[in-house]
Amino acid sequence: MTNKTLVEPYPRPQSAEWLDRATKLKEAVLVRLDSMPETQRAIAPAPGEWSAYGVVEHLVLVEENIAGLWRQRLLEMPSSKVGIKSGLLSSIVSFVFSKTNFRVPTLTELEPKEVMGVDELRNRWDTARETLVAALPEDTRSAWILHPEFGPLSSDQMGRLMAAHLKHHLRHWPAPKA
């Protein structure tokens, strides 16, 4: 079991409070995974649901896509601006994630594909987070990524959505039946 300090040393833009929340929530996810008996980490609670390993891989895939594919898609657009629609949609989904028990279907590209161990997941997530932080823009309100459902989102919008998403998965943590 690996112990890390609660707050990781990521440099952050002035107005990225969401990054502090997301970092604390990330560590809470990893602590919860570490605290599970190893034999239960790969067991899904029910058919069609994800195991604890699957949930963590999903969270890693989200962060890899934010700074990877979704960021690249925005850079390939001739012109992109954050609009009212994308801001409203991301705010609604952030609220749903963080305050309700409603489950939101995920994108195929974000579904877990393989079972990895705790160390591999942690390393992959650390790399994804470092890449994400390195890609943060100076202007946190300008278009930063092209979300597949919401369109162009700023780092502030995507960051709040990401923190709410982490909170959602902590609330719905898989508990295999004994």
C-alpha positions as CSV (number, residue, x, y, z in Angstrom):
1,M,0.0,0.0,0.0
2,T,1.5,3.3,-1.1
3,N,0.9,6.4,1.1
4,K,1.0,9.9,-0.5
5,T,0.4,13.2,1.0
6,L,-3.1,14.4,0.6
7,V,-2.2,17.4,-1.6
8,E,0.0,16.7,-4.5
9,P,2.5,19.3,-5.7
10,Y,0.8,20.5,-8.8
11,P,1.4,24.1,-9.9
12,R,-1.9,25.6,-10.5
13,P,-3.4,28.7,-12.2
14,Q,-4.7,31.5,-9.9
15,S,-8.4,30.5,-10.1
16,A,-8.3,26.7,-10.2
17,E,-9.8,25.9,-6.9
18,W,-11.4,23.0,-8.6
19,L,-7.9,21.5,-9.0
20,D,-7.4,21.4,-5.2
21,R,-10.8,19.7,-4.8
22,A,-10.1,17.3,-7.6
23,T,-6.7,16.4,-6.0
24,K,-8.2,15.7,-2.6
25,L,-11.0,13.7,-4.2
26,K,-8.5,11.7,-6.3
27,E,-6.6,10.8,-3.2
28,A,-9.8,9.8,-1.4
29,V,-10.6,7.5,-4.3
30,L,-7.2,5.9,-4.1
31,V,-7.4,5.6,-0.3
32,R,-10.8,3.9,-0.7
33,L,-9.4,1.5,-3.3
34,D,-6.4,0.7,-1.0
35,S,-8.7,0.1,1.9
36,M,-10.7,-2.6,0.1
37,P,-9.6,-6.2,0.4
38,E,-7.6,-7.0,-2.7
39,T,-10.0,-9.9,-3.5
40,Q,-12.9,-7.5,-3.8
41,R,-11.3,-4.8,-6.0
42,A,-12.1,-6.5,-9.3
43,I,-15.6,-7.7,-8.4
44,A,-18.5,-5.8,-9.9
45,P,-21.4,-5.4,-7.5
46,A,-23.9,-6.4,-10.2
47,P,-24.0,-7.3,-13.9
48,G,-23.4,-4.2,-16.0
49,E,-21.7,-2.3,-13.1
50,W,-18.1,-1.6,-12.6
51,S,-15.7,-3.0,-10.1
52,A,-13.6,-0.6,-7.9
53,Y,-10.7,-1.1,-10.4
54,G,-13.1,-0.3,-13.2
55,V,-14.2,2.9,-11.6
56,V,-10.7,4.1,-11.0
57,E,-9.7,3.2,-14.6
58,H,-12.7,5.2,-15.8
59,L,-11.6,8.2,-13.8
60,V,-8.1,7.9,-15.3
61,L,-9.5,7.7,-18.8
62,V,-11.5,10.9,-18.2
63,E,-8.4,12.8,-17.3
64,E,-6.4,11.2,-20.1
65,N,-9.0,12.3,-22.6
66,I,-9.3,15.8,-21.2
67,A,-5.7,16.7,-21.8
68,G,-5.3,14.3,-24.7
69,L,-8.1,13.7,-27.3
70,W,-10.5,16.4,-26.2
71,R,-7.8,19.0,-26.0
72,Q,-6.5,17.9,-29.4
73,R,-10.0,18.1,-31.0
74,L,-10.3,21.7,-29.8
75,L,-6.9,22.6,-31.2
76,E,-8.0,21.2,-34.6
77,M,-11.1,23.5,-34.8
78,P,-10.6,26.7,-36.8
79,S,-12.3,28.8,-34.2
80,S,-13.9,27.9,-30.9
81,K,-15.5,29.8,-28.1
82,V,-17.1,28.8,-24.9
83,G,-20.9,29.3,-25.4
84,I,-23.8,29.7,-23.1
85,K,-25.2,26.3,-24.0
86,S,-22.0,24.4,-23.1
87,G,-21.7,26.4,-19.9
88,L,-25.2,25.7,-18.9
89,L,-25.0,22.0,-19.8
90,S,-21.7,21.6,-17.8
91,S,-23.2,23.4,-14.8
92,I,-26.3,21.2,-14.9
93,V,-24.3,18.0,-15.1
94,S,-21.9,19.2,-12.4
95,F,-24.9,19.7,-10.1
96,V,-26.4,16.3,-11.0
97,F,-23.0,14.6,-10.4
98,S,-22.4,16.3,-7.1
99,K,-25.8,16.6,-5.5
100,T,-28.1,13.8,-6.8
101,N,-28.1,10.0,-7.0
102,F,-29.0,10.2,-10.7
103,R,-26.5,8.2,-12.8
104,V,-25.4,9.6,-16.1
105,P,-24.5,7.3,-19.0
106,T,-20.8,7.4,-20.0
107,L,-19.2,7.7,-23.3
108,T,-17.8,4.5,-24.8
109,E,-14.3,5.9,-24.9
110,L,-14.5,6.3,-21.1
111,E,-15.6,2.7,-20.2
112,P,-12.9,0.6,-18.4
113,K,-11.3,-1.9,-20.6
114,E,-8.9,-3.9,-18.4
115,V,-8.1,-4.8,-14.8
116,M,-5.0,-3.1,-13.6
117,G,-3.4,-3.2,-10.2
118,V,-3.4,-0.3,-7.7
119,D,0.2,0.7,-8.5
120,E,-0.4,0.8,-12.3
121,L,-3.6,2.8,-11.9
122,R,-2.0,5.2,-9.5
123,N,1.0,5.8,-11.9
124,R,-1.3,6.2,-14.9
125,W,-3.5,8.6,-13.0
126,D,-0.5,10.6,-11.7
127,T,0.8,10.9,-15.3
128,A,-2.7,11.9,-16.6
129,R,-3.0,14.6,-13.9
130,E,0.4,16.0,-14.6
131,T,-0.4,16.2,-18.3
132,L,-3.7,17.8,-17.6
133,V,-2.2,20.4,-15.3
134,A,0.6,21.2,-17.8
135,A,-2.0,21.8,-20.4
136,L,-4.0,24.3,-18.3
137,P,-4.4,27.7,-20.0
138,E,-3.6,31.0,-18.4
139,D,-7.1,32.3,-19.3
140,T,-9.3,29.8,-17.3
141,R,-12.4,31.1,-19.1
142,S,-11.3,30.6,-22.7
143,A,-12.1,27.4,-24.6
144,W,-9.8,24.6,-23.4
145,I,-11.2,21.3,-24.5
146,L,-13.9,20.1,-26.9
147,H,-16.1,17.9,-24.8
148,P,-17.9,15.2,-27.0
149,E,-21.3,16.1,-25.6
150,F,-21.1,19.7,-24.4
151,G,-18.9,21.3,-27.0
152,P,-16.1,23.7,-26.1
153,L,-15.5,24.1,-22.3
154,S,-13.1,26.3,-20.4
155,S,-10.7,24.8,-17.9
156,D,-12.9,26.3,-15.1
157,Q,-16.0,24.5,-16.5
158,M,-14.3,21.2,-17.2
159,G,-12.5,21.4,-13.8
160,R,-15.8,21.8,-11.9
161,L,-17.3,19.0,-13.9
162,M,-14.3,16.8,-13.2
163,A,-14.4,17.5,-9.4
164,A,-18.2,16.8,-9.3
165,H,-17.6,13.6,-11.3
166,L,-15.0,12.4,-8.8
167,K,-17.4,13.2,-5.9
168,H,-20.2,11.2,-7.8
169,H,-18.0,8.1,-8.0
170,L,-17.1,8.3,-4.4
171,R,-20.8,8.4,-3.4
172,H,-21.5,5.4,-5.7
173,W,-18.5,3.4,-4.8
174,P,-18.9,-0.3,-5.8
175,A,-19.5,-2.6,-2.8
176,P,-19.3,-6.2,-3.9
177,K,-21.9,-8.4,-2.2
178,A,-20.4,-10.8,0.3
